Amino acid sequence: MRDAALSPARHADAQPHPRVAPAELRVGGLSRFSSVDFPGRLSAVVFVQGCPWRCGYCHNPHLQRRAAAAPLSWSGTRDWLRRRRGLLDAVVFSGGEPTVDPLLGTAMAEARAMGFAVGLHTAGTHPRRLHEVVRLVDWIGLDVKAPLRDAALYDRITGRRGSAHRVAESLDIVLRQARDYEVRSTFDSAFLDDAALLDLADDLSARGVRSFALQRARSPERPDPAAARCGPTPPTLDALRRRFAAFVLR
Ligand code: SF4
């Protein structure tokens, strides 16, 4: 998932709705305009609070905890979205991990009722909830962080046991039921080498994944990984391109 760039933890600008109503989606941040979070659509990005995993390269660690009070209210965010009809195409639910929230489906249905397309960024932590909401989603970006066959490596990246199994279940749901999707992986040489990346790609293509994006890890020391020439070798990139109908390197 990308940075919650306008999250209230970093930008006072993103605090239009301080009231917190009970029994609402927990909104940890809002990006009012994005052209990169839902392919081909102009979207607002709602960053949902909470994630059970603790990946070392997480860009939004301030969203991992589900704090007692969410900094933004969904009802206020929804009112703001209502005024953006005709100006934005879509609402993307990102995080944190949106599927952690039991009210995700309610919020998605409300966004759809306003005429927005709905996008979802997920790491596949909660396959059961993904199954509940998938019919409400027009496009899913699913993170797959390591070869699904390597449960130990997966758990080392996420800091939690049993994560590969959950992601495999979520991937099956995406492949069977999603209207449109992209599977994406982050290449961080602290966790993946070229051989592991090829194993990951083999796991995905064997399951029928057709659209794959590889994201080079960013960090404060390495804000532009393309300029730093980090990432897999050219032969590995060629091998990845051959495995998928659509492949992109970011
Ligand atoms: S799955 Fe990992 S990278 Fe994504 S929000 Fe959770 S801790 Fe961060």
Boltz pocket constraint, residues with backbone or C-beta under 6 A from the ligand:
constraints:
  - pocket:
      binder: B
      contacts: [[A, 1], [A, 51], [A, 52], [A, 53], [A, 54], [A, 55], [A, 57], [A, 58], [A, 59], [A, 60], [A, 61], [A, 64], [A, 95], [A, 96], [A, 97], [A, 123], [A, 158]]
      max_distance: 6.0
